[in-house]
Amino acid sequence: MPTALSYIAKSTNIPSPQIDATLKLLDEEATIPFIARYRKEATGNLNEVEIEQIQKLNRAFTELEKRKEYILKTIAEQDKLTAELQKAIEDCVDLTTLEDLYLPYKSKRETKADKARKQGLEPLARIIMAQNNPDIDRAAAQFTKGEVKSKEEALQGARLIMAEWMNERTALRDQLRRMMQRQGKVTSSVVKSKTEEAEKFKDYFQWEEDLYRIPAHRFLAISRGENLGFLKFKITLPPQEVENKIRSFFIRGNNPEAHEQIELAAKDAWKRLLHPALENEFKKLHKLKADETSIKVFGENLKQLLLGAPLGEKRIMAIDPGFRTGCKVVCLDETGHLLYNETIYPHPPKNESKQAMRKISTLASAYKIEAIAIGDGTAGRETEQLIQRITFDRKIFSCMVNENGASVYSASKVAREEFPNYDVTVRGAVSIGRRLMDPLAELVKIEPKSIGVGQYQHDVDQKLLKESLDRVVEYSVNKVGVNLNTASKHLLQYVSGLGKSLAERIVEYREANGSFTSLADLKKIKGLGEKAFQQSAGFLRVYKDRFSLDQTGIHPEIYREVEQILKAHKIKIEEVKDKKEQIAQIDFKSYVKPHLGELTLLDAGEELLNAGADLRKKKKAFDFDPQVKSVDDLKVGMTLPGLVSNITNFGAFVNIGIKQDGLIHVSNMANEFVKDPNDYVHLGMEVQVKVLDIDKARNRIQLSMKD
């Protein structure tokens, strides 16, 4: 019988000892970030993705075993569980095969075949399938009694039973699955009565494509069209080839009369039972694959956005632009606290640009503003150009900020708790400003799928999407590390080992007792025991005037050993930042002990060299083409600077400084075949693009990065 270890090992290229060690750590409720960062020796340096894969497969194996138990019990209760069937079920490692084995014993509503059995026609079906009786017509005549009025009715009933047998043959279903994988075609057509409403799906009004070739985004688009009632969506196989396959599976010898009945049953089995079942199975299978692919794209984009370059603790002016309703202006201090807010009207219809410029200049001076964040939505470019015309009394950095999800945050419970006395426009502007300071700290307050950096995120499995994006947020937060004395409860809840409840208690403790002086102070918090401390401490930071190991990603469990290594080289902890050259010369490998591995020591050395620095790149300014303010200013052939705003499987979207982003299709991304756009671009990347096509009616701009 398979075990969790053998099941996982068969599905991955990970050696069994590493899987076993990882499963033990997971059983001890260690988190994935903790295992990946602080238990490298135990797992053989597995990364987060590999550990997560082991966790998923372990859960899948557990579910498979539960299903086996239920199926064995159900068949046993029917008194139909043979030793051979029991062994086949117990040895099964595939859910689809398991369900095929269970199919003949599965309780279901009365079928046409069941009715034929009640009429006593099962023996006739057996005679035909045996193909030994050359006179099938005569055999059928013997069953014309009771409700069966004719030989044709008898044969029809027998064929219904035979079709059900064909449907329940595991080996046949496996062969047809292989055919579907190799030869299946995805076809879609428009529902005639919905042609006008379905204009958005025009590309799929008459579409055919090999099932094994169809990309995730196209499968999801066609599925959406079907769900909305605009498209008819089918997965087909050549009927004649299928019928021949079923026929050859059952026909033997030379019995034309029996063969004719088997062929008719085969046609019925495919059309009524096998094709609908397999089509549904493959739609679900490919939907799951498409979901996983799209969620992976979304997750990668989200990770890049969360790990985007922070400007740092600066005094910020943030502007949420608008035309008719004006531009909401807020001033924030270095910690993101709101100091002032006002609305200006520099754009049509009021056109109070001079007054607005004076007001911005005055506020910048009064609140010692160091940077200006401008939302990149409606009126964003116009507001940026207005800022560039102002002469300030000091050098001020200005930047367009992605405002996706700001409106979601501003109307959320989180925002109401933070700013109970301000309306949604002020909250949205504050969010834009804080994003410039630290994208990660601000974006964790927004439901990840509302940030808008994915493909077909509303069409994929929402539970899978949430689980995946939550893991991405958790990964990003723990990779960067969190300042224990300034982090919000929303940021702290993603720290390994904490969660929502402990995050709230940390903030409450901080408000009641002041700043934490060391990580050890965490143990004073009610409910935060040794396990939670172990899992979280390495990802938390406490910054003080004098440098300490609490400012690094070194885990407190090895502080004593690290201090001894530094002492051996005559380096005091508080001198670490000034002694990087000496630290770089230390052979950390030479300090390996049974409880202290080489990988852990090398990581500690890297942390000392970085000395608590934020490893994210710093934010820098970017200038769009000042001549392009709207789609009307675009011309085919123009070359423009842009910023990558979203990445999908089929290409990348680029902000070129107007409301509508342009698309670089994968075929226009490079002078070579592009399999994965992520190999060529990343979110926020500065690119030069050429305008290929402008479709104002469909609001589409085609761009190219070639040459």
N, C-alpha and C positions, 0 to 999 in steps of 0.2 A: 504493500500500500504506500502511496506517496505521502511524504511529510512536507511541512511548510518549507523546510530547508531545501529538499530536492526539487520542490515545485518552483521556488524562487531561483535556484541555481540553473534550472533548465530554461528559465525565461530571461536570464541575464548572462553576461559574461563575467560576473563577479564570483570570485572563488568562495567556496562554502565556508571556510573559517571566518572570512570577513562578514559574510551574511549572518552567521551564527552570533558573532560578537555584536553586530548591529541590532539584531532581534532582542538580545539580552538587554542592551541599553534602552531600547524602546519599551520593553516590558517593565523596566525600572522607571518609566515615565520621563526619561530624558528627552528633551526637545531636539528637533533636527538641527537648528543652529548650534546648540551646545555640543551635540555629538560631532558635527562637522568641524567645529573650531577647537574644541578642547579634549577630544577623545580620538585624535588622529592615529595614535599608536594602536589602539584597540581595533579600529575599523580598517587599518591599512590605508589611511588617508582618503577615505571615500568623501566625495563632495555632497552638497545638499541635494542635488538632483538624484544621485545614486542612492542616497539614504531614503529619500522620498519614494523612489521606485521600489525599494525593498519593503517599505511600509505599506504601499498600495498593494503589492503582490501578496503580502501577508494577510491583509484584509480580504483580498479576493479569494485566497485559499480558505480562509475561515468561512466565508459565505458559501463556497463550493461544498465544503464539508457539511455545513448545516443543511444545504439542499439535498445532499446525498442521504443524510439521516432521514429526512422527511420522505424522500422517494422510496427508500428501502422499507420504511414503516408502512407506507401506503400500499405498496405492492404486496407486502407480507400479509396485510389485513385482507387483501383480495384472494389470499392463498395461491398466488401465482409466482412467488419468488423462488426460482430455481437456484441451485448452487452456481451455475454458469452465469446467470443474469446478475446474481449478487456480486460475483467477482468482477464482472465487467463494470458494474456501477462503482464498486470500491476502488478499482484501478483507474477510473476515469479522471483526467486532469483538464478537461475542457467542458465548459458549461453547455455549449451547443450540442456536443455529442451526448452529454448526460440527458439533456431534454429529449433528444432523439430516442434514447433508450427508454425513456419514461412515456413517450407518446402513446404507445398502444394501451397503456394502463391508466392514462390520464382521464379523470372524470370530465365528461363533456355533455352538452345537451344532445338529445336524441338526433342522430344523423339519418340521412337517407339509407345508408347501409344498415343501420340498426333496424329500421322499419323492414328492410328486405330480409334480415335475419329472423325477425318475428314471423315473417311469412314462410319461414322454413327454407329459404333459398341458399343458405351457406353451403350445404352439401353440393349443390349444383356448381357454385363458384369453385369449390375444391376440385370437382371433376374437370372443369375447364382448365384450371391452372395446372393440373397434373398432366394434361395434354396426352392422356393415354386412350381416351375414348374417341374413336373416329367419327361417331355419329352424335354430335352435340345437339342436333335438332331433336333427335329421338330422346336424348337424356332430358332435355328441357321439357318435353311433353309430359314426363312423369311428375313434374312439379306444378302442373296446371290444375290447382285445386284451391278451394277456399277463396281468398281474396285475389289470387292469381288466376286471371281469366284466360290467358293465352300463353303460347310458347314465347312470344316476343316480350310479354311482361315478365316472364320467368327469367329470360336472358338479361333483360334490362336490370332486374333486381340483382342478379348474380354479378353483373358488371359493376354495379354500385359497390358491392362488397369487395370485389377485386381491386377497384380504384382505391378504396380505403387501405387495403393491404399494401398496395404500391406506395401510397403516401407514407406509410409507417415503416418502410424498409430503410433502415439506417444507411446501409451501403449505397443504395440508390440515391438517397438525399445527398450523401457526400460527393458522389460523382456529379450530380447536378449543380452542387455548390461550386465545384471546381470549374464546371462549364460557365457558370455565372461570373466567376472571378475573371476568367480568360476572355469570354465572348459576350458578356452582358453589355447591353446598350442602354444608356440613359436617353429617353426621349421626352420632349415636352412640346405642348401645343397650346394655343390660346383657347380659352372658353369663348366661343363665338359671341355670346351675348355680352361679354365683358371686354371686348376689344378696346373700346375707348378708355375705360377705367384702368386697363392694364398697360397703358402706354409705357410706364416705368419699366415693364418687363418685356419690352419690344424685342430685345435681343433673343428671347427664348420662346417667341411665338411659334417657331418651327425649328426645333433644335434636336440634334442627335450627336451623341458622343460616347466613346468607349467608357464603360463604368470604371475600369482600372486607371484611366487617364484623368478623369474629371477632378479638378482642383477643389479644395474646400470651399472657397468663396462662391464658385459657380453652383456647387451642390446646394449650398445654403440659400442662394438666391432663388433657385428653382423651387426648393422646398417652401420658401416663403411665398412664392407665387401660387403654389398649390394650396397652402394653408389659407391664403386670402381669397381663394376661389377664382383666381385669374387664369391659372394654368392647369392643364392635365399633365401629370407627371408619372411616367412608367419606367420600369426596368424590365427589359425584354431579352429573350433568347430566340434564335430561329426556331419556330414551332416544329418544322419537319425534323430538324436535327434532334430536338428534344424527344419527340415521339419515337424516333428511331432508336435513341438511347434507351428509353424505357422498354420498347419492344424487344430490343436485343438482350436486355437484362433478364427478361422472363421467358422469351420464346425459345423452344428447343424442339428438335425432331421434325417430323413431317406430318402436321395435322392442320390442314388449311382452315377447317371450321373452328377449331379452338383458337388458332392464331388470329382469325378475324375478330373473335370476341375479345381477345387480349389487346389487340390494337385499338379497338373501340374504347376499352376500359382505360388504356394508356392515355388516349386523347382526353378523356374525361378527367383522369387523375391529374394531368398537367394543368388543364384549363381551370378546373374547379377547386383543386386542393393544393397541388405542389407549387404552381406558379404564384398564386396569391400569398402562400406561406413564405416562399423563398423571396419574393419581391419585398414583402414586409420585413423579413429578416435582414435583407441587404440594405433596405432603406434605413433601418435602425442602425445597422453596423456602420454604414457610411456616414450617417448623421453623427454618430458618436465620434468617428474619426475626424469628420469636418469640425465638430465642436472642439475636439482636443487640439486640432491644428490652429483653429482660430483663437482659442483661449491661450495657446502658447504664444501666438503673435501678440495678443493683447497684453499678456504677462510681460513679454520682453519689452514692449513699448512702455508699459507702466513702470517697469524697473528703471529704464533709462530716464524717464521723467522724474521719478522719485529721487534718483541719484544725480539729478541735474545740478549744475554748478550753483552754489549759493553765493550771494554777495556778502553775507556775514552780517554782523551786528552794526548796522548803520541807521542813521536817522533818515526815514523814507517819506517821500510824498507819493501817494498812490492816486491814480486817476482812473475812474471807471467811465469811459467816454460815452457820449450819446448826442444825438442831434436835438430833437424836440424837447426831450426831458432834461437836457443839459448834461454836464460832466460833473460827477460827484468827486470831490477832492478831499482826501484825508491826509493828516500828518501823523506819523508814528515815531515813537522813540526807538532806541536801539534794541529794546526787548519786544517791540511789536505792539506796545500799548498805544491806544488812540489818544492823541493830544488835541486834535481839532478837526472839524469837518465843515465843508461848505459846498454849495453848488454854483458852478459858473456856466455861462451860455455863449461860448465862443463861436458856435456853428449855427447854420440856418435852423430855424427861421429867425432867431433873435440877432445873430451875428455880432455879439458883443465881444469881439476878439481883443480889442485894446484893453477893455476893462479886465478881461480874463487874464491877459498877460501881466498886467500890473498886480493883480491879486496873487498870481502864482509867484511872481518875483518877491512880493512882500512876505508871503508865507514862508518861502524858502529861506529868506534872511532871518525872519523872526524865530523859526524853529530849527535853524542851523541844519537845514536839509542837505544830505550828502548824495542822495540818489533819487531819481523819479521813476516810478513804475507805471506804465501805461497799458491798460487792458487792450488786447489785440482784436477785440470785436468791432461792432459798429462804431464808426467815427474814430477808430484807433489811429489810423494813418494820419488823418487830419489833425488829431490832437498831438501826435508826435511832431508833425511839421510846425505846429504852433509853438511847442516847447523849444524847438531848435531856433526859433526867431527871438527868443528872450535872452537878454544879456543879464546874467546873474553876477552877484558880487564875489563868487568863488566858483571853482570848477565843480560842476555837478554831473554825475553819471546819469544818463537816461536810457531806458530800455523798454521794449515792448515785452509784455508778459502774457503767456497763454492763459486765457481766462476761462477755459472749459471747466465747468463744474462750479464756478464761483457763485452762480445764481442758486445752485442746489445747496451749497453751503449756507448762503445768506438766509435761506428760508428754513434751515434745519433747526432742530432742537439744540444742537451744539452751539450754533451762532446765537440763538436766543438766550442761552445761558451766559454766553460771553458778553453780549451786548443787549441786555433787556430793554434799554432805553433808546435804542437806535433802530431805524427802519432797515429794510433789506438792502437798499442802495448803499448805505454807509457800510454795512457788514460786507457786501460784495467788494467794495473798494479796499477795505482793510485786508481782505483775503488776497487781493491782487498784490498789495504791498508786501505782505508777509511771504508770499511765494517768491518774491525777488530775494528777500533775506535768506530764506531756507525753504526750498520747495518741499522737502521731505516732511518737515515739522508741520507745514500747513496742509499739504495734500492728504495726510493721514486722517484728517477730519472729514473728508468727503468719501462717500461710498465709491470704491474704485471704478465701478463700471460707469459712473457718471462723469468721469474725467475725459472720456471721449477719445481714447487713443487705441482703438481696436477695429476689427472688421466684423460686421454682423453680430455685435455683442448682444443684441436683443433677440436673436434667433437661436442662440446656443443654449444648452442646458444651464439654467440660471444657478442651480445648486453647485454644479461643477465649476461654473465661472466664479462664483463667490469664494469657494474653497481655494481655487487656484490663485485668485487675486489677493486674498488674505495672506496666502503663503508668500507671495511676492512682496507684499508690504512688510511682513515679518522679516523676510530675508534682507530687505533694504535697510530697515531700521537697525537690525542687529549688525549688519555689515559696517554701517557708519558709526554706531555707538550713540548713546543718549546721555545728555547732561542731566544728571539726577536733580540738580537744583533749579533748572529752568524748563525742563520738558513738561508739556501738558499731559493730562491723564490720557488723552487720545493717543499720544505718542508712546507713553510708558506702557500702555496695555499690549503693545506689540512686542515688547521686550521679552526674550525667552524666559519662560517660567513665571511671568507675572499675571497677565490677564487683566480684565476690567476691574475686578474688585480690589486687587492689591494695588493697581495703579491709582485708584481713587484714594486708598488709604495712605499711599505715599504722599500725594498732594495735600491731603488733610493734615498729615504729620508735619509737612514742610510749612504749611500756613500757621500751624499752632506753635511750632518749635523753632522756626527759622531754618536756615540752610543746613544741609548735611555737611558735616566736617570730614567724614570718611565713609567709605562703603560699609564699614562695619556697623555704622549707625542704622543700617537697614534692619538689623536683627532686633531693633527696638520696636519695630512695627508689629502690631498684633496680627497674627495669622501668617506672617512671613517667616516660615520655618527654615530649617537647614536646607531642605530640598530646593525651595524657591530661591534661596540665597545662592546655592551652588549653580543653579541654572541661569540666573540673571546677572550675577555680579560682574562677570567678564564683559558684559555688554553695556554696563553703566559707567559713567565718568563723574568724578568729583574734582572740580578745578579750584585750586587755591593759588595764592601768590607764590608759594614755594612748590616746586615740582614734586609730585609723588607718583607712586605706581598706580594710584587710583585714577590717574589721568590717561592711562593706557588700556589696551585690550589684554594685558597680562592678567590671568585669573588669580584672585587672592590665594587660592590653594597652593600656589608656588611662589608667593612673595618672598618667603624666607630663603628659598634656594636662590632666587634672582639677586636678592640683597647680598648673599654670601659670595656669589660670583663677582658682583661689582666691588665688594669689599676686598676680594682677592686681587683685584686690579687697582685698588686704592681710588675707587670712584664713589663718592657719596651720592645718595639718591638725588638730593637737591641740585647736584652738579651735572646730571645726565644731559641736559640740553646743551651744555657747554663742552661736553667731553665725547662728542659723537665720533671723532676720529679714533679715539682710544677704544670706544665700544666696538667700532667696525673691525678692530684688530683682534677681538676676543674670539677664541675658538670655542664656541658654545657646545660643539659636538663632544668635546673632551669632558664635559660635565654630566654625561649621560649616567643615569642610575636606574635601578630596577623600577622605581616608581616615577621616573622622570625621563621621558623619551627624547630622541633626537629632534623629531618634528616639533614637539612642544618647545624645546629650547631654542630652535631656530626661529620660531614665531616670536618668542620672547625677545630675542635679539633684534628682530625687525621692529617690534613695538618700541623698544628703547631708542632705536635710531630715528623713528618717526616722532617720538616724544610727545604723544598725545595730539598730534596735528590732524586736522580734517583732511582725509585723503581725496576728497572730491575736488575737481577743478574749480577755479574761481570764475565767477561770472564776468563776461566782457561785453563791450558794446557791439552792435551790429547795425549797419546802415542799409536800408532798402533803396532801390532806385527812386530818387525824388521825383522823376517825371511820370511815374506810374502810380496813380491814385485810385483808379477803378478799372474794371474790365474793359471799359471803353478806350482806355489808353494803351491797351495791348495790341500788338501787331505780330502776325506770324513772322518768325525769323528773328525776333528780338532776343537778345541775351541778357539775363537778369540775375542778380544775386538773390538767394532765398535761404530759408531755414526749413529743414525737414520737420514736419509737424506730426506726421503719422506714417506708420509702416505697416503694410499688409503683405500677404503672400503674392499679390499680383503687382506690387509696386510700392511707391512711396509718394505721399502727398507733401507738397512744399508750399510754405507761406511765402508769397512773393510781394507781400506788403499791401494786398487788397483783401476785401472781405472773403472772396472765394479762393481756396487753395487749389493749386494745379496738381495734376497727377503725372508722375513719371512711371510709365508702365515698365515692367521688367525688361521688355524688349528694347526699351530706349534708355536703359540704365548704364550700359557699358558696351564696348565694341567686342563683346564676347557673350557666351551664354550665361545668364544669371539664374542660378537655381534658388538662391536665398537672398532677398534684398538686404538683409541684415549684414551680409558680407561686404556690402558696398556703402551703406549709409547707416546713421544712427540718429535718434531723436535729437533735435537741436543742432544738427550738423549744418555748417555753412556750405552751400553748393552754388555753382553757376549753372543755370539752366537756359535752354533755348525753347521758345514758344513754337510748338508744332501746329496746334489747332485750337480754335476758340469757338465753342458751341454755346452761344448765349441762351438759346432756347432751352437747352438741357442743363445750363449752368455748369458746363464742363470745360476745363482748360487742360490740354495735353502738352506735356513738357518733355524735354530730353536732356540727358546728361552726357550723351555721346560726344566725343571729340572735345 
